[in-house]
Amino acid sequence: QVQLVESGGGLVQAGGSLRLSCAASGSIFRINDMGWFRQAPGKQRELVAVVLSGGNTNYAGSVKGRFTISRDNAKNTVYLQMNSLKPEDTAVYYCYADLIRSGTIGLTDYWGQGTQVTVSS
C-alpha cells in the first residue's frame, strides 16, 4: 500500500504565507513527478505546481512568483511554500505522486486526502 499524507493547510489573511507538506510512504520503488492540484468550490481541479524527478518545476500562471514547490527525495516528501496569498487561492489542495510500487513496473498516480487553505480578505 502507498499513502500520501498532507499537512500545513489552514486559515490565513491575504498577503500571508503557508507551507504545505506531503509525505509518501509504503511500498515505493521510485517516485517520478510530485505536485499539487487545487479545487475551489464549484470549479474544476487545477494544477498548481509540479516538480519532476530531475528537479525541474512548472507552475500555473496564477501562482508563478508567489508559490515555490520543492521536494526531499530522501523523505519522499513534496512541499509547497505559498507566499503573498490571495482570497482566490482559497481551495482544497491535493498532492499527488507519480510512482512505481515495489515489485511492479508500471507508473501509477497516488493522491493525498486534501487539505483546506482559506485566505481571508
NUTI-528947 format. One record per residue: residue number from 0; residue in one letter; chain; x negated, y, z of N, C-alpha, C, O in turn. Coordinates in pm, whole numbers, plus 32768, in hexadecimal, padded with zeros to 4 digits. Layout:
+------+------+------+------+------+------+------+------+------+------+------+------+------+------+------+
| nuvo | seke | vose |   nx |   ny |   nz |  cax |  cay |  caz |   cx |   cy |   cz |   ox |   oy |   oz |
+------+------+------+------+------+------+------+------+------+------+------+------+------+------+------+
|  NUM |    A |    A |    X |    Y |    Z |    X |    Y |    Z |    X |    Y |    Z |    X |    Y |    Z |
...
+------+------+------+------+------+------+------+------+------+------+------+------+------+------+------+
END
This chain:
+------+------+------+------+------+------+------+------+------+------+------+------+------+------+------+
| nuvo | seke | vose |   nx |   ny |   nz |  cax |  cay |  caz |   cx |   cy |   cz |   ox |   oy |   oz |
+------+------+------+------+------+------+------+------+------+------+------+------+------+------+------+
|    0 |    Q |    A | 7FAD | 7F89 | 8000 | 8000 | 8000 | 8000 | 7FA9 | 807C | 8000 | 7F3A | 807D | 8035 |
|    1 |    V |    A | 7FDE | 80E5 | 7FC4 | 7F9A | 8167 | 7FC1 | 7FFA | 81CF | 7FF9 | 8071 | 81D0 | 7FD9 |
|    2 |    Q |    A | 7FC5 | 8228 | 804B | 8014 | 8295 | 8082 | 7FCE | 8319 | 806E | 7F53 | 8321 | 8079 |
|    3 |    L |    A | 801D | 8380 | 8052 | 7FEB | 8409 | 804F | 8035 | 8456 | 80BC | 80B0 | 845B | 80BC |
|    4 |    V |    A | 7FEA | 8490 | 8117 | 8025 | 84D9 | 8187 | 7FFA | 856A | 8180 | 7F83 | 858A | 8180 |
|    5 |    E |    A | 805E | 85C2 | 8179 | 8045 | 8651 | 816E | 8052 | 8695 | 81F6 | 8096 | 8664 | 824F |
|    6 |    S |    A | 800F | 8706 | 8202 | 801D | 8758 | 8279 | 7FFC | 87E9 | 8255 | 7FBF | 8804 | 81EE |
|    7 |    G |    A | 8026 | 8844 | 82AC | 7FFE | 88CF | 829D | 806A | 892F | 826E | 8051 | 89A7 | 8267 |
|    8 |    G |    A | 80E1 | 88FE | 824F | 814B | 8958 | 8226 | 817E | 89AA | 829C | 8156 | 8995 | 830F |
|    9 |    G |    A | 81D8 | 8A08 | 827D | 8212 | 8A58 | 82E8 | 824D | 8AD9 | 82B4 | 8264 | 8AEB | 823C |
|   10 |    L |    A | 8265 | 8B33 | 8313 | 82A0 | 8BB5 | 82F6 | 8234 | 8C20 | 8303 | 81EB | 8C23 | 8366 |
|   11 |    V |    A | 822B | 8C77 | 82A0 | 81C7 | 8CE0 | 82A2 | 8202 | 8D5D | 8261 | 825B | 8D54 | 820C |
|   12 |    Q |    A | 81D1 | 8DD0 | 828B | 81FF | 8E4C | 824E | 81B8 | 8E63 | 81C8 | 814A | 8E31 | 81B1 |
|   13 |    A |    A | 81F8 | 8EAF | 8172 | 81BC | 8ED3 | 80F1 | 8133 | 8F12 | 8108 | 8120 | 8F65 | 8161 |
|   14 |    G |    A | 80D4 | 8EE7 | 80B6 | 804B | 8F16 | 80C5 | 7FF5 | 8EBD | 811B | 7F7B | 8ECD | 8120 |
|   15 |    G |    A | 8034 | 8E5E | 8160 | 7FEA | 8E04 | 81B8 | 7FAF | 8D8F | 816E | 7FB5 | 8D86 | 80F3 |
|   16 |    S |    A | 7F76 | 8D34 | 81BD | 7F30 | 8CBF | 8185 | 7F5D | 8C3F | 81CA | 7F85 | 8C3F | 823E |
|   17 |    L |    A | 7F54 | 8BD3 | 8181 | 7F69 | 8B4D | 81B7 | 7F08 | 8AEF | 8170 | 7EDD | 8B07 | 80FF |
|   18 |    R |    A | 7EE5 | 8A82 | 81B5 | 7E91 | 8A1C | 8179 | 7ED7 | 8996 | 8184 | 7EF5 | 8968 | 81F3 |
|   19 |    L |    A | 7EF1 | 8958 | 8114 | 7F2E | 88D4 | 8110 | 7EC2 | 886A | 8102 | 7E5D | 887E | 80BE |
|   20 |    S |    A | 7ED9 | 87F9 | 8142 | 7E7F | 8786 | 8136 | 7ED1 | 870C | 8110 | 7F46 | 8701 | 8131 |
|   21 |    C |    A | 7E91 | 86B1 | 80CA | 7ED3 | 8634 | 80A3 | 7E6A | 85C6 | 80A2 | 7E0A | 85CA | 8055 |
|   22 |    A |    A | 7E7C | 8564 | 80F9 | 7E1D | 84F6 | 8106 | 7E59 | 8476 | 80CF | 7EC8 | 844E | 80F3 |
|   23 |    A |    A | 7E0F | 8436 | 8077 | 7E39 | 83B5 | 803F | 7DF6 | 8344 | 808C | 7D7F | 834B | 80AB |
|   24 |    S |    A | 7E43 | 82DD | 80AA | 7E0B | 826C | 80F4 | 7E47 | 81EA | 80C0 | 7EAE | 81E9 | 807C |
|   25 |    G |    A | 7E04 | 817B | 80E1 | 7E34 | 80F8 | 80B8 | 7DD1 | 80B3 | 805C | 7D59 | 80CF | 805E |
|   26 |    S |    A | 7E05 | 8059 | 800C | 7DB1 | 8006 | 7FB5 | 7D91 | 8051 | 7F34 | 7DCF | 803A | 7ECC |
|   27 |    I |    A | 7D30 | 80AB | 7F3D | 7D0D | 8102 | 7ECD | 7C84 | 80DC | 7E96 | 7C22 | 80D5 | 7EE0 |
|   28 |    F |    A | 7C80 | 80C3 | 7E13 | 7BFF | 80A9 | 7DD3 | 7BBE | 812A | 7DA4 | 7B48 | 8142 | 7DBE |
|   29 |    R |    A | 7C0D | 817D | 7D5F | 7BD8 | 81FB | 7D2C | 7C49 | 825D | 7D16 | 7CB6 | 8239 | 7CE9 |
|   30 |    I |    A | 7C2D | 82DB | 7D35 | 7C8E | 8346 | 7D1B | 7C5C | 839B | 7CA7 | 7BEB | 83CC | 7CA8 |
|   31 |    N |    A | 7CB1 | 83AD | 7C46 | 7C8F | 8409 | 7BD8 | 7CBA | 8496 | 7BFD | 7C77 | 84DA | 7C4B |
|   32 |    D |    A | 7D2A | 84C4 | 7BC6 | 7D58 | 854B | 7BE1 | 7DA4 | 8550 | 7C66 | 7DE1 | 84EF | 7C90 |
|   33 |    M |    A | 7D9D | 85C4 | 7CA4 | 7DF1 | 85E3 | 7D18 | 7E28 | 866F | 7D04 | 7DE6 | 86C4 | 7CC8 |
|   34 |    G |    A | 7EA0 | 8685 | 7D37 | 7ED7 | 870A | 7D21 | 7F53 | 8724 | 7D72 | 7F7D | 86D5 | 7DC6 |
|   35 |    W |    A | 7F8E | 8798 | 7D56 | 8004 | 87C6 | 7D9C | 806F | 87F3 | 7D38 | 8052 | 8838 | 7CD7 |
|   36 |    F |    A | 80EA | 87CB | 7D54 | 8160 | 87FD | 7D10 | 81B4 | 8844 | 7D79 | 819C | 8836 | 7DF1 |
|   37 |    R |    A | 8215 | 8890 | 7D4C | 8275 | 88CD | 7DA8 | 82FE | 88D0 | 7D66 | 830B | 88D1 | 7CEC |
|   38 |    Q |    A | 8363 | 88D2 | 7DBD | 83EC | 88D8 | 7D8D | 843B | 8936 | 7DE6 | 844B | 891F | 7E5E |
|   39 |    A |    A | 846C | 89A1 | 7DA9 | 84C1 | 8A01 | 7DEF | 8553 | 89D9 | 7DDC | 8573 | 8992 | 7D7D |
|   40 |    P |    A | 85AA | 8A04 | 7E35 | 8639 | 89E0 | 7E2A | 8672 | 8A07 | 7DA3 | 8662 | 8A79 | 7D76 |
|   41 |    G |    A | 86B4 | 89A8 | 7D61 | 86F3 | 89C3 | 7CE1 | 8695 | 89C9 | 7C6B | 86BF | 89E9 | 7BFC |
|   42 |    K |    A | 8615 | 89AA | 7C82 | 85B3 | 89B0 | 7C15 | 8570 | 8929 | 7C02 | 8574 | 88D2 | 7C5A |
|   43 |    Q |    A | 8532 | 8918 | 7B8E | 84EA | 889D | 7B73 | 8464 | 889D | 7BBB | 842C | 8906 | 7BDA |
|   44 |    R |    A | 8432 | 8824 | 7BD4 | 83AE | 8818 | 7C0F | 8346 | 884B | 7BAB | 834E | 882C | 7B34 |
|   45 |    E |    A | 82E6 | 889A | 7BDA | 8282 | 88D3 | 7B83 | 81F6 | 88BB | 7BB9 | 81E0 | 88B5 | 7C32 |
|   46 |    L |    A | 8197 | 88AE | 7B5D | 810D | 889B | 7B84 | 80D6 | 891E | 7BBE | 80E9 | 8989 | 7B85 |
|   47 |    V |    A | 8092 | 8912 | 7C2F | 8051 | 8985 | 7C6C | 7FBC | 8985 | 7C4B | 7F86 | 89E7 | 7C18 |
|   48 |    A |    A | 7F7B | 8915 | 7C69 | 7EEB | 890D | 7C53 | 7EC1 | 887B | 7C50 | 7F00 | 8825 | 7C8D |
|   49 |    V |    A | 7E55 | 8861 | 7C07 | 7E1F | 87D9 | 7BFF | 7D87 | 87E1 | 7C03 | 7D4B | 883C | 7BCB |
|   50 |    V |    A | 7D4B | 8780 | 7C44 | 7CB9 | 8774 | 7C42 | 7C97 | 86EB | 7C0B | 7CC3 | 8685 | 7C40 |
|   51 |    L |    A | 7C49 | 86E9 | 7BA0 | 7C26 | 866D | 7B5E | 7BB7 | 8626 | 7BAB | 7B7A | 865F | 7C05 |
|   52 |    S |    A | 7B9E | 85A9 | 7B86 | 7B3B | 855A | 7BCE | 7AB0 | 8599 | 7BC6 | 7A61 | 858A | 7C23 |
|   53 |    G |    A | 7A93 | 85DF | 7B59 | 7A11 | 861E | 7B49 | 7A06 | 86A5 | 7B8B | 799B | 86E2 | 7B8C |
|   54 |    G |    A | 7A75 | 86D5 | 7BC2 | 7A73 | 8754 | 7C09 | 7AB2 | 87C8 | 7BBF | 7AC9 | 8831 | 7BFA |
|   55 |    N |    A | 7ACF | 87B8 | 7B3F | 7B11 | 8824 | 7AF6 | 7B9C | 883B | 7B2E | 7BDD | 87DE | 7B5F |
|   56 |    T |    A | 7BC9 | 88B7 | 7B26 | 7C4B | 88DC | 7B5E | 7CA0 | 8925 | 7AF5 | 7C6C | 8964 | 7A99 |
|   57 |    N |    A | 7D23 | 891A | 7B08 | 7D82 | 8963 | 7AB6 | 7DF0 | 8998 | 7B11 | 7E17 | 8958 | 7B72 |
|   58 |    Y |    A | 7E21 | 8A0F | 7AEF | 7E86 | 8A4F | 7B41 | 7EFA | 8A81 | 7AEB | 7EEA | 8AA2 | 7A75 |
|   59 |    A |    A | 7F6F | 8A85 | 7B28 | 7FDF | 8ACB | 7AEA | 7FBE | 8B5F | 7AE6 | 7F7B | 8B94 | 7B3F |
|   60 |    G |    A | 7FED | 8BA1 | 7A7D | 7FCF | 8C2F | 7A6F | 7FFF | 8C82 | 7AE4 | 7FC1 | 8CE6 | 7B08 |
|   61 |    S |    A | 806E | 8C58 | 7B21 | 80AA | 8CA5 | 7B8C | 8058 | 8CA3 | 7C0D | 806D | 8CF8 | 7C64 |
|   62 |    V |    A | 7FFC | 8C45 | 7C1A | 7FAE | 8C3A | 7C96 | 7F19 | 8C53 | 7C7F | 7ECC | 8C59 | 7CDF |
|   63 |    K |    A | 7EF1 | 8C61 | 7C02 | 7E63 | 8C73 | 7BE3 | 7E2F | 8CF1 | 7C28 | 7E6D | 8D5B | 7C20 |
|   64 |    G |    A | 7DBD | 8CE4 | 7C69 | 7D82 | 8D54 | 7CB1 | 7DB0 | 8D5F | 7D41 | 7D74 | 8DA8 | 7D8F |
|   65 |    R |    A | 7E1A | 8D18 | 7D65 | 7E4D | 8D1C | 7DEF | 7E3B | 8C96 | 7E35 | 7E20 | 8C91 | 7EAD |
|   66 |    F |    A | 7E49 | 8C28 | 7DEB | 7E3F | 8BA2 | 7E23 | 7DBB | 8B62 | 7DF8 | 7D89 | 8B7C | 7D8A |
|   67 |    T |    A | 7D85 | 8B0E | 7E4F | 7D0C | 8AC4 | 7E2F | 7D1F | 8A32 | 7E57 | 7D41 | 8A13 | 7EC9 |
|   68 |    I |    A | 7D0A | 89D9 | 7DF7 | 7D13 | 894A | 7E12 | 7C87 | 8911 | 7E20 | 7C2A | 893A | 7DD9 |
|   69 |    S |    A | 7C78 | 88B3 | 7E7B | 7BF7 | 8871 | 7E8E | 7C11 | 87E3 | 7EBF | 7C80 | 87C1 | 7EE6 |
|   70 |    R |    A | 7BA8 | 8792 | 7EBC | 7BB8 | 8708 | 7EEB | 7B3A | 86DA | 7F30 | 7ACB | 8708 | 7F13 |
|   71 |    D |    A | 7B4E | 867D | 7F8C | 7AE1 | 863B | 7FD2 | 7AEB | 85A8 | 7FAF | 7B3F | 8560 | 7FE5 |
|   72 |    N |    A | 7A96 | 857C | 7F54 | 7AA1 | 84F2 | 7F23 | 7A81 | 848C | 7F91 | 7AB8 | 841E | 7F90 |
|   73 |    A |    A | 7A2C | 84AF | 7FEC | 7A0A | 8452 | 8058 | 7A82 | 8439 | 80B3 | 7A8D | 83D0 | 80F2 |
|   74 |    K |    A | 7ADC | 849B | 80B9 | 7B52 | 848E | 810F | 7BD1 | 8474 | 80BF | 7C3E | 846B | 80F9 |
|   75 |    N |    A | 7BC5 | 8468 | 803A | 7C3C | 8457 | 7FE4 | 7CA6 | 84C1 | 8002 | 7D1D | 84A2 | 800B |
|   76 |    T |    A | 7C79 | 853B | 8010 | 7CD1 | 85A8 | 8039 | 7CC9 | 861B | 7FD6 | 7C5E | 863E | 7FA5 |
|   77 |    V |    A | 7D3E | 8656 | 7FBB | 7D46 | 86CC | 7F68 | 7D81 | 873D | 7FBB | 7DD9 | 8728 | 800E |
|   78 |    Y |    A | 7D4D | 87B6 | 7FA2 | 7D78 | 882C | 7FEB | 7DAF | 8895 | 7F8B | 7D8B | 8899 | 7F15 |
|   79 |    L |    A | 7E08 | 88E8 | 7FC0 | 7E38 | 895A | 7F74 | 7E35 | 89D4 | 7FCF | 7E87 | 89E0 | 802A |
|   80 |    Q |    A | 7DD7 | 8A2C | 7FB6 | 7DCF | 8AA9 | 8001 | 7E24 | 8B0F | 7FB9 | 7E0B | 8B2F | 7F44 |
|   81 |    M |    A | 7E89 | 8B44 | 7FFF | 7EE6 | 8BA1 | 7FC3 | 7ED9 | 8C29 | 8006 | 7EF6 | 8C37 | 807D |
|   82 |    N |    A | 7EAD | 8C8B | 7FBB | 7E9E | 8D13 | 7FEE | 7EFF | 8D71 | 7FA7 | 7F37 | 8D50 | 7F3F |
|   83 |    S |    A | 7F11 | 8DE6 | 7FE2 | 7F69 | 8E4C | 7FA7 | 7FEF | 8E10 | 7F80 | 8021 | 8E24 | 7F11 |
|   84 |    L |    A | 8029 | 8DC7 | 7FDD | 80A7 | 8D81 | 7FC1 | 8118 | 8DE3 | 7FA7 | 811F | 8E4F | 7FE1 |
|   85 |    K |    A | 8171 | 8DB9 | 7F4E | 81E4 | 8E09 | 7F26 | 8264 | 8DBC | 7F44 | 8261 | 8D41 | 7F4C |
|   86 |    P |    A | 82D4 | 8E02 | 7F56 | 8352 | 8DB9 | 7F6E | 8371 | 8D53 | 7F01 | 83AE | 8CEC | 7F1D |
|   87 |    E |    A | 8349 | 8D6F | 7E86 | 8363 | 8D10 | 7E1A | 830E | 8C93 | 7E21 | 8321 | 8C37 | 7DD1 |
|   88 |    D |    A | 82B0 | 8C8D | 7E7C | 8263 | 8C12 | 7E93 | 82AF | 8BB1 | 7EEF | 8283 | 8B40 | 7F03 |
|   89 |    T |    A | 8320 | 8BDD | 7F25 | 836F | 8B87 | 7F7C | 839F | 8B0C | 7F2F | 83DD | 8B17 | 7EC6 |
|   90 |    A |    A | 8380 | 8A97 | 7F67 | 83A2 | 8A19 | 7F24 | 8377 | 89A6 | 7F7D | 8332 | 89B8 | 7FE1 |
|   91 |    V |    A | 83A1 | 892E | 7F56 | 8366 | 88B5 | 7F8F | 82ED | 8891 | 7F39 | 82F8 | 8886 | 7EBE |
|   92 |    Y |    A | 827C | 8880 | 7F78 | 8200 | 8861 | 7F31 | 81E2 | 87CB | 7F3F | 81E2 | 8793 | 7FAD |
|   93 |    Y |    A | 81C7 | 878C | 7ECD | 81AB | 86FD | 7EC8 | 811E | 86E7 | 7E93 | 80F7 | 8721 | 7E2E |
|   94 |    C |    A | 80D3 | 8694 | 7ED7 | 8051 | 866F | 7EA0 | 805F | 85EC | 7E54 | 80BB | 859E | 7E6B |
|   95 |    Y |    A | 8003 | 85D6 | 7DF8 | 8002 | 8558 | 7DB0 | 7F71 | 852C | 7D9A | 7F13 | 857C | 7D9F |
|   96 |    A |    A | 7F62 | 84AB | 7D83 | 7EDF | 8473 | 7D62 | 7EF3 | 840C | 7CF3 | 7F4B | 83B6 | 7CFB |
|   97 |    D |    A | 7EA1 | 8417 | 7C8F | 7EA1 | 83BA | 7C1F | 7E2E | 8358 | 7C3A | 7DB9 | 837B | 7C2E |
|   98 |    L |    A | 7E52 | 82DC | 7C60 | 7DE9 | 8285 | 7C96 | 7DF8 | 81F5 | 7C68 | 7E5E | 81CC | 7C32 |
|   99 |    I |    A | 7D8D | 81AB | 7C82 | 7D8B | 811B | 7C68 | 7D88 | 80D4 | 7CEF | 7D2E | 80EB | 7D40 |
|  100 |    R |    A | 7DE7 | 807F | 7D06 | 7DE9 | 8031 | 7D82 | 7D80 | 7FC4 | 7D7D | 7D5C | 7F94 | 7D12 |
|  101 |    S |    A | 7D50 | 7F9E | 7DEE | 7CF1 | 7F30 | 7DF8 | 7D2E | 7EB1 | 7DBE | 7DA1 | 7E8F | 7DDC |
|  102 |    G |    A | 7CE1 | 7E6A | 7D6C | 7D10 | 7DED | 7D32 | 7D66 | 7DFD | 7CB7 | 7D9B | 7D9B | 7C82 |
|  103 |    T |    A | 7D76 | 7E7A | 7C88 | 7DC3 | 7E93 | 7C0F | 7D6E | 7EE0 | 7BAC | 7CFF | 7F0A | 7BCB |
|  104 |    I |    A | 7DA3 | 7EF1 | 7B33 | 7D56 | 7F39 | 7ACD | 7DA0 | 7FB1 | 7A96 | 7D67 | 7FFF | 7A4A |
|  105 |    G |    A | 7E1C | 7FC3 | 7ABA | 7E6A | 802E | 7A81 | 7E72 | 80A8 | 7ADB | 7E6B | 809D | 7B55 |
|  106 |    L |    A | 7E82 | 811F | 7A9A | 7E95 | 819B | 7AE5 | 7F27 | 81AA | 7B0A | 7F80 | 818F | 7ABA |
|  107 |    T |    A | 7F3F | 81D6 | 7B83 | 7FC7 | 81ED | 7BB4 | 7FCA | 8270 | 7C00 | 7F6C | 8291 | 7C49 |
|  108 |    D |    A | 8036 | 82BB | 7BF1 | 8048 | 8336 | 7C3D | 808D | 8317 | 7CC2 | 80F1 | 82CF | 7CC7 |
|  109 |    Y |    A | 8057 | 8350 | 7D2B | 8095 | 8347 | 7DB0 | 80B1 | 83D6 | 7DDF | 8069 | 8434 | 7DBE |
|  110 |    W |    A | 811E | 83E3 | 7E2E | 814A | 8466 | 7E59 | 8156 | 846D | 7EF1 | 8174 | 840A | 7F34 |
|  111 |    G |    A | 813F | 84E4 | 7F25 | 8159 | 84FD | 7FB1 | 81ED | 8517 | 7FC7 | 823C | 851E | 7F69 |
|  112 |    Q |    A | 8212 | 8526 | 8046 | 829E | 8535 | 806A | 82CF | 85C4 | 805A | 8347 | 85DE | 805D |
|  113 |    G |    A | 8273 | 8621 | 8048 | 8298 | 86AD | 8038 | 828B | 86FA | 80BA | 82A4 | 86C5 | 8127 |
|  114 |    T |    A | 8262 | 8777 | 80AE | 8258 | 87CE | 8123 | 8292 | 8857 | 80FC | 8275 | 888C | 8091 |
|  115 |    Q |    A | 82E3 | 888D | 8155 | 8329 | 890B | 8138 | 82CD | 8982 | 8150 | 828A | 898C | 81B7 |
|  116 |    V |    A | 82CA | 89DB | 80EE | 8285 | 8A5B | 80FB | 82EE | 8AC8 | 80E8 | 8330 | 8ACD | 8080 |
|  117 |    T |    A | 82FC | 8B1E | 814B | 835D | 8B8B | 8144 | 8314 | 8C0E | 8159 | 82CE | 8C21 | 81BD |
|  118 |    V |    A | 8325 | 8C69 | 80FA | 82E4 | 8CEB | 8101 | 8351 | 8D56 | 8110 | 83A5 | 8D66 | 80B8 |
|  119 |    S |    A | 834D | 8D9C | 817F | 83B2 | 8E03 | 8199 | 8382 | 8E8B | 8167 | 830B | 8EA9 | 8167 |
|  120 |    S |    A | 83E0 | 8EDA | 813D | 83BD | 8F5F | 8107 | 83B9 | 8FC8 | 8175 | 839D | 903D | 8159 |
+------+------+------+------+------+------+------+------+------+------+------+------+------+------+------+
END
